[in-house]
Amino acid sequence: MNDSEHALDWLQDWYAAQCNDDWEHEWGVKIATLDNPGWTVTIDLEETDLEEHEYPRHDVNRSVHDWVWVWTSEKVFHARCGPGNLAEALTLFRSWATAKTP
């Protein structure tokens, strides 16, 4: 299993751990496509162990199709990335989240 598969497995486990018969009705994880092309990821942090932690904006621009931007604002983790960078964006979330929680 490669690192990107680990990131997706980890995100699934993180999501499941947040579900408490309440959180999932109000908050969640959204992954969609952008038209430039690329991906957008929005992960609600409200009522999680991460809600009080900040991820300062971090932009990596390698080329027109190889880029990733991540940040938090208003208790939401945001990622935007190129068409081949979704796993990288999820890995950045995992790295940040695991560093901020026990």
N, CA, C and O atoms as CSV, one atom per row, in Angstrom:
chain,resi,resn,atom,element,x,y,z
A,1,MET,N,N,0.854,-1.179,0.000
A,1,MET,CA,C,0.000,0.000,0.000
A,1,MET,C,C,0.899,1.242,0.000
A,1,MET,O,O,1.810,1.355,0.820
A,2,ASN,N,N,0.636,2.165,-0.922
A,2,ASN,CA,C,1.473,3.357,-0.983
A,2,ASN,C,C,0.946,4.441,-0.043
A,2,ASN,O,O,-0.116,4.291,0.561
A,3,ASP,N,N,1.716,5.549,0.072
A,3,ASP,CA,C,1.382,6.603,1.033
A,3,ASP,C,C,0.021,7.236,0.751
A,3,ASP,O,O,-0.697,7.594,1.684
A,4,SER,N,N,-0.345,7.379,-0.540
A,4,SER,CA,C,-1.633,7.990,-0.849
A,4,SER,C,C,-2.784,7.095,-0.387
A,4,SER,O,O,-3.802,7.601,0.085
A,5,GLU,N,N,-2.640,5.787,-0.514
A,5,GLU,CA,C,-3.672,4.883,-0.006
A,5,GLU,C,C,-3.754,4.969,1.511
A,5,GLU,O,O,-4.840,4.913,2.089
A,6,HIS,N,N,-2.595,5.107,2.150
A,6,HIS,CA,C,-2.592,5.285,3.599
A,6,HIS,C,C,-3.324,6.567,3.985
A,6,HIS,O,O,-4.060,6.581,4.972
A,7,ALA,N,N,-3.135,7.639,3.226
A,7,ALA,CA,C,-3.793,8.919,3.526
A,7,ALA,C,C,-5.307,8.782,3.419
A,7,ALA,O,O,-6.034,9.304,4.264
A,8,LEU,N,N,-5.782,8.102,2.412
A,8,LEU,CA,C,-7.224,7.911,2.256
A,8,LEU,C,C,-7.777,7.017,3.365
A,8,LEU,O,O,-8.827,7.315,3.934
A,9,ASP,N,N,-7.083,5.935,3.673
A,9,ASP,CA,C,-7.509,5.074,4.780
A,9,ASP,C,C,-7.550,5.860,6.081
A,9,ASP,O,O,-8.495,5.737,6.861
A,10,TRP,N,N,-6.512,6.674,6.314
A,10,TRP,CA,C,-6.460,7.465,7.532
A,10,TRP,C,C,-7.626,8.450,7.581
A,10,TRP,O,O,-8.257,8.594,8.628
A,11,LEU,N,N,-7.928,9.133,6.468
A,11,LEU,CA,C,-9.030,10.087,6.431
A,11,LEU,C,C,-10.362,9.390,6.715
A,11,LEU,O,O,-11.198,9.926,7.442
A,12,GLN,N,N,-10.560,8.217,6.154
A,12,GLN,CA,C,-11.785,7.453,6.428
A,12,GLN,C,C,-11.903,7.134,7.915
A,12,GLN,O,O,-12.979,7.250,8.500
A,13,ASP,N,N,-10.785,6.730,8.520
A,13,ASP,CA,C,-10.789,6.420,9.948
A,13,ASP,C,C,-11.036,7.679,10.781
A,13,ASP,O,O,-11.782,7.640,11.759
A,14,TRP,N,N,-10.403,8.807,10.392
A,14,TRP,CA,C,-10.603,10.065,11.110
A,14,TRP,C,C,-12.071,10.473,11.039
A,14,TRP,O,O,-12.665,10.844,12.052
A,15,TYR,N,N,-12.647,10.407,9.854
A,15,TYR,CA,C,-14.063,10.750,9.680
A,15,TYR,C,C,-14.946,9.870,10.565
A,15,TYR,O,O,-15.811,10.372,11.283
A,16,ALA,N,N,-14.726,8.579,10.512
A,16,ALA,CA,C,-15.537,7.643,11.302
A,16,ALA,C,C,-15.423,7.948,12.797
A,16,ALA,O,O,-16.402,7.827,13.533
A,17,ALA,N,N,-14.232,8.341,13.242
A,17,ALA,CA,C,-14.027,8.656,14.655
A,17,ALA,C,C,-14.791,9.909,15.076
A,17,ALA,O,O,-15.121,10.060,16.252
A,18,GLN,N,N,-15.074,10.803,14.140
A,18,GLN,CA,C,-15.827,12.027,14.468
A,18,GLN,C,C,-17.325,11.750,14.569
A,18,GLN,O,O,-18.050,12.450,15.276
A,19,CYS,N,N,-17.775,10.728,13.858
A,19,CYS,CA,C,-19.208,10.436,13.803
A,19,CYS,C,C,-19.688,9.933,15.163
A,19,CYS,O,O,-19.237,8.901,15.659
A,20,ASN,N,N,-20.611,10.687,15.747
A,20,ASN,CA,C,-21.103,10.371,17.093
A,20,ASN,C,C,-22.623,10.510,17.178
A,20,ASN,O,O,-23.165,10.795,18.246
A,21,ASP,N,N,-23.296,10.312,16.069
A,21,ASP,CA,C,-24.746,10.484,15.947
A,21,ASP,C,C,-25.167,11.945,16.015
A,21,ASP,O,O,-26.360,12.245,16.076
A,22,ASP,N,N,-24.204,12.850,16.005
A,22,ASP,CA,C,-24.499,14.277,16.025
A,22,ASP,C,C,-23.620,15.015,15.013
A,22,ASP,O,O,-24.127,15.707,14.129
A,23,TRP,N,N,-22.300,14.863,15.149
A,23,TRP,CA,C,-21.334,15.597,14.318
A,23,TRP,C,C,-21.623,15.437,12.835
A,23,TRP,O,O,-21.641,16.424,12.100
A,24,GLU,N,N,-21.848,14.221,12.390
A,24,GLU,CA,C,-22.016,13.943,10.958
A,24,GLU,C,C,-23.276,14.560,10.369
A,24,GLU,O,O,-23.396,14.664,9.148
A,25,HIS,N,N,-24.214,14.969,11.213
A,25,HIS,CA,C,-25.430,15.613,10.701
A,25,HIS,C,C,-25.206,17.090,10.401
A,25,HIS,O,O,-25.946,17.687,9.619
A,26,GLU,N,N,-24.187,17.679,11.023
A,26,GLU,CA,C,-23.907,19.104,10.859
A,26,GLU,C,C,-22.613,19.355,10.076
A,26,GLU,O,O,-22.519,20.337,9.340
A,27,TRP,N,N,-21.630,18.485,10.228
A,27,TRP,CA,C,-20.281,18.700,9.699
A,27,TRP,C,C,-19.884,17.531,8.800
A,27,TRP,O,O,-20.620,16.551,8.679
A,28,GLY,N,N,-18.718,17.644,8.175
A,28,GLY,CA,C,-18.269,16.538,7.343
A,28,GLY,C,C,-17.032,16.856,6.534
A,28,GLY,O,O,-16.305,17.810,6.811
A,29,VAL,N,N,-16.816,16.032,5.527
A,29,VAL,CA,C,-15.684,16.131,4.610
A,29,VAL,C,C,-16.249,16.225,3.208
A,29,VAL,O,O,-17.121,15.445,2.826
A,30,LYS,N,N,-15.753,17.179,2.448
A,30,LYS,CA,C,-16.217,17.343,1.071
A,30,LYS,C,C,-15.014,17.355,0.139
A,30,LYS,O,O,-14.053,18.090,0.363
A,31,ILE,N,N,-15.071,16.543,-0.900
A,31,ILE,CA,C,-14.041,16.507,-1.940
A,31,ILE,C,C,-14.755,16.686,-3.266
A,31,ILE,O,O,-15.685,15.944,-3.585
A,32,ALA,N,N,-14.320,17.674,-4.040
A,32,ALA,CA,C,-14.950,17.967,-5.326
A,32,ALA,C,C,-13.868,18.391,-6.317
A,32,ALA,O,O,-12.712,18.599,-5.948
A,33,THR,N,N,-14.261,18.511,-7.557
A,33,THR,CA,C,-13.318,18.932,-8.590
A,33,THR,C,C,-13.416,20.425,-8.838
A,33,THR,O,O,-14.447,21.053,-8.594
A,34,LEU,N,N,-12.316,20.976,-9.328
A,34,LEU,CA,C,-12.241,22.366,-9.777
A,34,LEU,C,C,-12.189,22.369,-11.294
A,34,LEU,O,O,-11.856,21.356,-11.910
A,35,ASP,N,N,-12.513,23.485,-11.889
A,35,ASP,CA,C,-12.537,23.536,-13.351
A,35,ASP,C,C,-11.235,24.026,-13.968
A,35,ASP,O,O,-11.204,24.328,-15.161
A,36,ASN,N,N,-10.159,24.112,-13.192
A,36,ASN,CA,C,-8.924,24.660,-13.760
A,36,ASN,C,C,-7.821,23.669,-14.133
A,36,ASN,O,O,-6.775,24.239,-14.443
A,37,PRO,N,N,-7.783,22.435,-14.181
A,37,PRO,CA,C,-8.515,21.460,-13.368
A,37,PRO,C,C,-7.822,21.264,-12.023
A,37,PRO,O,O,-6.695,21.718,-11.820
A,38,GLY,N,N,-8.494,20.598,-11.130
A,38,GLY,CA,C,-7.924,20.318,-9.823
A,38,GLY,C,C,-8.976,19.814,-8.862
A,38,GLY,O,O,-10.073,19.420,-9.258
A,39,TRP,N,N,-8.619,19.834,-7.590
A,39,TRP,CA,C,-9.457,19.316,-6.517
A,39,TRP,C,C,-9.659,20.375,-5.449
A,39,TRP,O,O,-8.801,21.234,-5.250
A,40,THR,N,N,-10.776,20.316,-4.769
A,40,THR,CA,C,-11.034,21.110,-3.582
A,40,THR,C,C,-11.430,20.164,-2.458
A,40,THR,O,O,-12.243,19.258,-2.646
A,41,VAL,N,N,-10.846,20.387,-1.295
A,41,VAL,CA,C,-11.137,19.568,-0.117
A,41,VAL,C,C,-11.522,20.514,1.014
A,41,VAL,O,O,-10.814,21.482,1.290
A,42,THR,N,N,-12.633,20.232,1.657
A,42,THR,CA,C,-13.085,21.010,2.805
A,42,THR,C,C,-13.401,20.022,3.927
A,42,THR,O,O,-14.215,19.113,3.765
A,43,ILE,N,N,-12.742,20.218,5.061
A,43,ILE,CA,C,-12.917,19.313,6.194
A,43,ILE,C,C,-13.332,20.145,7.404
A,43,ILE,O,O,-12.565,20.978,7.887
A,44,ASP,N,N,-14.534,19.917,7.882
A,44,ASP,CA,C,-15.027,20.649,9.043
A,44,ASP,C,C,-14.297,20.183,10.299
A,44,ASP,O,O,-14.171,18.986,10.558
A,45,LEU,N,N,-13.818,21.156,11.071
A,45,LEU,CA,C,-13.096,20.862,12.305
A,45,LEU,C,C,-13.923,21.164,13.552
A,45,LEU,O,O,-13.526,20.827,14.668
A,46,GLU,N,N,-15.068,21.798,13.354
A,46,GLU,CA,C,-15.963,22.129,14.468
A,46,GLU,C,C,-16.279,20.868,15.269
A,46,GLU,O,O,-16.586,19.818,14.704
A,47,GLU,N,N,-16.198,20.991,16.588
A,47,GLU,CA,C,-16.491,19.891,17.506
A,47,GLU,C,C,-15.566,18.685,17.311
A,47,GLU,O,O,-15.956,17.543,17.556
A,48,THR,N,N,-14.333,18.957,16.865
A,48,THR,CA,C,-13.298,17.919,16.808
A,48,THR,C,C,-12.127,18.388,17.669
A,48,THR,O,O,-12.115,19.529,18.130
A,49,ASP,N,N,-11.153,17.521,17.885
A,49,ASP,CA,C,-9.954,17.886,18.642
A,49,ASP,C,C,-9.119,18.940,17.911
A,49,ASP,O,O,-8.200,19.513,18.496
A,50,LEU,N,N,-9.428,19.196,16.651
A,50,LEU,CA,C,-8.635,20.133,15.841
A,50,LEU,C,C,-9.245,21.525,15.750
A,50,LEU,O,O,-8.635,22.419,15.163
A,51,GLU,N,N,-10.423,21.733,16.311
A,51,GLU,CA,C,-11.151,22.981,16.076
A,51,GLU,C,C,-10.406,24.232,16.540
A,51,GLU,O,O,-10.635,25.306,15.984
A,52,GLU,N,N,-9.545,24.137,17.514
A,52,GLU,CA,C,-8.824,25.309,18.016
A,52,GLU,C,C,-7.430,25.468,17.408
A,52,GLU,O,O,-6.699,26.388,17.774
A,53,HIS,N,N,-7.058,24.589,16.493
A,53,HIS,CA,C,-5.719,24.638,15.892
A,53,HIS,C,C,-5.767,25.321,14.533
A,53,HIS,O,O,-6.726,25.183,13.774
A,54,GLU,N,N,-4.698,26.066,14.251
A,54,GLU,CA,C,-4.596,26.773,12.972
A,54,GLU,C,C,-3.553,26.113,12.076
A,54,GLU,O,O,-2.527,25.620,12.545
A,55,TYR,N,N,-3.833,26.116,10.803
A,55,TYR,CA,C,-2.858,25.708,9.783
A,55,TYR,C,C,-2.637,26.956,8.926
A,55,TYR,O,O,-3.474,27.281,8.084
A,56,PRO,N,N,-1.515,27.661,9.133
A,56,PRO,CA,C,-1.266,28.854,8.328
A,56,PRO,C,C,-1.224,28.491,6.842
A,56,PRO,O,O,-0.782,27.404,6.469
A,57,ARG,N,N,-1.683,29.403,6.016
A,57,ARG,CA,C,-1.732,29.127,4.578
A,57,ARG,C,C,-0.352,28.714,4.079
A,57,ARG,O,O,0.658,29.351,4.377
A,58,HIS,N,N,-0.344,27.638,3.319
A,58,HIS,CA,C,0.888,27.089,2.744
A,58,HIS,C,C,0.601,26.787,1.282
A,58,HIS,O,O,-0.238,25.940,0.972
A,59,ASP,N,N,1.288,27.470,0.393
A,59,ASP,CA,C,1.105,27.284,-1.051
A,59,ASP,C,C,2.359,26.688,-1.655
A,59,ASP,O,O,3.461,27.190,-1.435
A,60,VAL,N,N,2.193,25.616,-2.416
A,60,VAL,CA,C,3.283,25.020,-3.184
A,60,VAL,C,C,2.851,25.065,-4.648
A,60,VAL,O,O,1.862,24.441,-5.033
A,61,ASN,N,N,3.597,25.804,-5.452
A,61,ASN,CA,C,3.284,25.966,-6.877
A,61,ASN,C,C,4.462,25.447,-7.698
A,61,ASN,O,O,5.471,26.134,-7.853
A,62,ARG,N,N,4.326,24.233,-8.220
A,62,ARG,CA,C,5.402,23.645,-9.007
A,62,ARG,C,C,5.202,23.881,-10.501
A,62,ARG,O,O,6.157,24.155,-11.227
A,63,SER,N,N,3.967,23.773,-10.947
A,63,SER,CA,C,3.635,24.015,-12.355
A,63,SER,C,C,2.127,24.243,-12.448
A,63,SER,O,O,1.425,24.207,-11.438
A,64,VAL,N,N,1.640,24.475,-13.650
A,64,VAL,CA,C,0.223,24.773,-13.845
A,64,VAL,C,C,-0.688,23.627,-13.396
A,64,VAL,O,O,-1.835,23.873,-13.024
A,65,HIS,N,N,-0.206,22.385,-13.422
A,65,HIS,CA,C,-1.005,21.231,-12.998
A,65,HIS,C,C,-0.445,20.525,-11.767
A,65,HIS,O,O,-0.967,19.486,-11.365
A,66,ASP,N,N,0.602,21.069,-11.168
A,66,ASP,CA,C,1.260,20.448,-10.017
A,66,ASP,C,C,1.380,21.489,-8.911
A,66,ASP,O,O,2.379,22.202,-8.810
A,67,TRP,N,N,0.340,21.562,-8.084
A,67,TRP,CA,C,0.299,22.571,-7.035
A,67,TRP,C,C,-0.625,22.115,-5.919
A,67,TRP,O,O,-1.509,21.282,-6.125
A,68,VAL,N,N,-0.408,22.669,-4.737
A,68,VAL,CA,C,-1.277,22.389,-3.594
A,68,VAL,C,C,-1.252,23.594,-2.648
A,68,VAL,O,O,-0.188,24.124,-2.327
A,69,TRP,N,N,-2.430,24.010,-2.213
A,69,TRP,CA,C,-2.591,25.087,-1.241
A,69,TRP,C,C,-3.412,24.542,-0.078
A,69,TRP,O,O,-4.449,23.916,-0.296
A,70,VAL,N,N,-2.968,24.767,1.143
A,70,VAL,CA,C,-3.698,24.310,2.321
A,70,VAL,C,C,-3.717,25.410,3.382
A,70,VAL,O,O,-2.778,26.199,3.488
A,71,TRP,N,N,-4.792,25.452,4.163
A,71,TRP,CA,C,-4.935,26.424,5.246
A,71,TRP,C,C,-6.187,26.094,6.048
A,71,TRP,O,O,-7.028,25.305,5.616
A,72,THR,N,N,-6.299,26.710,7.221
A,72,THR,CA,C,-7.540,26.643,7.979
A,72,THR,C,C,-8.105,28.051,8.103
A,72,THR,O,O,-7.370,29.039,8.122
A,73,SER,N,N,-9.411,28.114,8.184
A,73,SER,CA,C,-10.105,29.361,8.511
A,73,SER,C,C,-11.467,29.004,9.073
A,73,SER,O,O,-12.156,28.123,8.560
A,74,GLU,N,N,-11.843,29.697,10.129
A,74,GLU,CA,C,-13.151,29.508,10.751
A,74,GLU,C,C,-13.480,28.039,11.022
A,74,GLU,O,O,-14.575,27.563,10.720
A,75,LYS,N,N,-12.512,27.340,11.595
A,75,LYS,CA,C,-12.668,25.938,12.011
A,75,LYS,C,C,-12.937,24.998,10.841
A,75,LYS,O,O,-13.680,24.024,10.964
A,76,VAL,N,N,-12.317,25.309,9.701
A,76,VAL,CA,C,-12.402,24.458,8.512
A,76,VAL,C,C,-11.005,24.335,7.925
A,76,VAL,O,O,-10.297,25.330,7.774
A,77,PHE,N,N,-10.608,23.099,7.590
A,77,PHE,CA,C,-9.379,22.865,6.855
A,77,PHE,C,C,-9.720,22.919,5.376
A,77,PHE,O,O,-10.659,22.266,4.921
A,78,HIS,N,N,-8.947,23.708,4.624
A,78,HIS,CA,C,-9.162,23.857,3.190
A,78,HIS,C,C,-7.934,23.366,2.435
A,78,HIS,O,O,-6.801,23.586,2.863
A,79,ALA,N,N,-8.168,22.709,1.324
A,79,ALA,CA,C,-7.091,22.360,0.399
A,79,ALA,C,C,-7.603,22.573,-1.014
A,79,ALA,O,O,-8.745,22.240,-1.331
A,80,ARG,N,N,-6.759,23.124,-1.848
A,80,ARG,CA,C,-7.002,23.220,-3.284
A,80,ARG,C,C,-5.733,22.677,-3.915
A,80,ARG,O,O,-4.632,22.947,-3.434
A,81,CYS,N,N,-5.877,21.919,-4.980
A,81,CYS,CA,C,-4.681,21.319,-5.550
A,81,CYS,C,C,-4.897,20.938,-7.003
A,81,CYS,O,O,-6.023,20.903,-7.499
A,82,GLY,N,N,-3.790,20.655,-7.670
A,82,GLY,CA,C,-3.824,20.237,-9.057
A,82,GLY,C,C,-4.446,18.857,-9.210
A,82,GLY,O,O,-4.716,18.177,-8.220
A,83,PRO,N,N,-4.672,18.445,-10.457
A,83,PRO,CA,C,-5.375,17.187,-10.708
A,83,PRO,C,C,-4.648,15.946,-10.197
A,83,PRO,O,O,-5.283,14.921,-9.951
A,84,GLY,N,N,-3.336,16.021,-10.033
A,84,GLY,CA,C,-2.587,14.869,-9.536
A,84,GLY,C,C,-2.120,15.011,-8.105
A,84,GLY,O,O,-1.270,14.243,-7.654
A,85,ASN,N,N,-2.664,15.990,-7.373
A,85,ASN,CA,C,-2.152,16.297,-6.036
A,85,ASN,C,C,-3.134,16.023,-4.900
A,85,ASN,O,O,-2.895,16.451,-3.770
A,86,LEU,N,N,-4.223,15.324,-5.171
A,86,LEU,CA,C,-5.203,15.052,-4.118
A,86,LEU,C,C,-4.581,14.262,-2.969
A,86,LEU,O,O,-4.801,14.599,-1.805
A,87,ALA,N,N,-3.824,13.236,-3.267
A,87,ALA,CA,C,-3.195,12.429,-2.209
A,87,ALA,C,C,-2.234,13.284,-1.388
A,87,ALA,O,O,-2.147,13.126,-0.170
A,88,GLU,N,N,-1.518,14.180,-2.044
A,88,GLU,CA,C,-0.605,15.078,-1.338
A,88,GLU,C,C,-1.388,15.976,-0.375
A,88,GLU,O,O,-0.974,16.168,0.768
A,89,ALA,N,N,-2.504,16.517,-0.830
A,89,ALA,CA,C,-3.326,17.377,0.020
A,89,ALA,C,C,-3.846,16.603,1.231
A,89,ALA,O,O,-3.810,17.110,2.351
A,90,LEU,N,N,-4.323,15.391,1.014
A,90,LEU,CA,C,-4.821,14.576,2.129
A,90,LEU,C,C,-3.699,14.201,3.087
A,90,LEU,O,O,-3.907,14.137,4.298
A,91,THR,N,N,-2.514,13.955,2.546
A,91,THR,CA,C,-1.358,13.637,3.373
A,91,THR,C,C,-0.962,14.835,4.229
A,91,THR,O,O,-0.576,14.669,5.386
A,92,LEU,N,N,-1.054,16.045,3.668
A,92,LEU,CA,C,-0.767,17.252,4.453
A,92,LEU,C,C,-1.766,17.394,5.594
A,92,LEU,O,O,-1.383,17.754,6.707
A,93,PHE,N,N,-3.041,17.117,5.333
A,93,PHE,CA,C,-4.028,17.158,6.417
A,93,PHE,C,C,-3.689,16.128,7.483
A,93,PHE,O,O,-3.697,16.441,8.674
A,94,ARG,N,N,-3.395,14.916,7.072
A,94,ARG,CA,C,-3.061,13.860,8.040
A,94,ARG,C,C,-1.850,14.253,8.877
A,94,ARG,O,O,-1.872,14.103,10.098
A,95,SER,N,N,-0.796,14.752,8.240
A,95,SER,CA,C,0.419,15.138,8.969
A,95,SER,C,C,0.131,16.231,9.990
A,95,SER,O,O,0.602,16.168,11.126
A,96,TRP,N,N,-0.647,17.237,9.580
A,96,TRP,CA,C,-0.995,18.334,10.485
A,96,TRP,C,C,-1.881,17.829,11.623
A,96,TRP,O,O,-1.634,18.137,12.789
A,97,ALA,N,N,-2.898,17.063,11.288
A,97,ALA,CA,C,-3.852,16.587,12.289
A,97,ALA,C,C,-3.182,15.689,13.319
A,97,ALA,O,O,-3.467,15.810,14.510
A,98,THR,N,N,-2.314,14.808,12.898
A,98,THR,CA,C,-1.679,13.891,13.836
A,98,THR,C,C,-0.640,14.615,14.692
A,98,THR,O,O,-0.342,14.168,15.799
A,99,ALA,N,N,-0.093,15.704,14.208
A,99,ALA,CA,C,0.852,16.493,15.007
A,99,ALA,C,C,0.125,17.320,16.066
A,99,ALA,O,O,0.714,17.671,17.088
A,100,LYS,N,N,-1.158,17.635,15.827
A,100,LYS,CA,C,-1.933,18.503,16.725
A,100,LYS,C,C,-2.755,17.735,17.748
A,100,LYS,O,O,-3.228,18.329,18.717
A,101,THR,N,N,-2.937,16.446,17.565
A,101,THR,CA,C,-3.742,15.661,18.492
A,101,THR,C,C,-2.913,14.513,19.048
A,101,THR,O,O,-2.000,14.021,18.385
A,102,PRO,N,N,-3.230,14.092,20.254
A,102,PRO,CA,C,-2.472,12.989,20.871
A,102,PRO,C,C,-2.678,11.670,20.175
A,102,PRO,O,O,-2.104,10.660,20.585
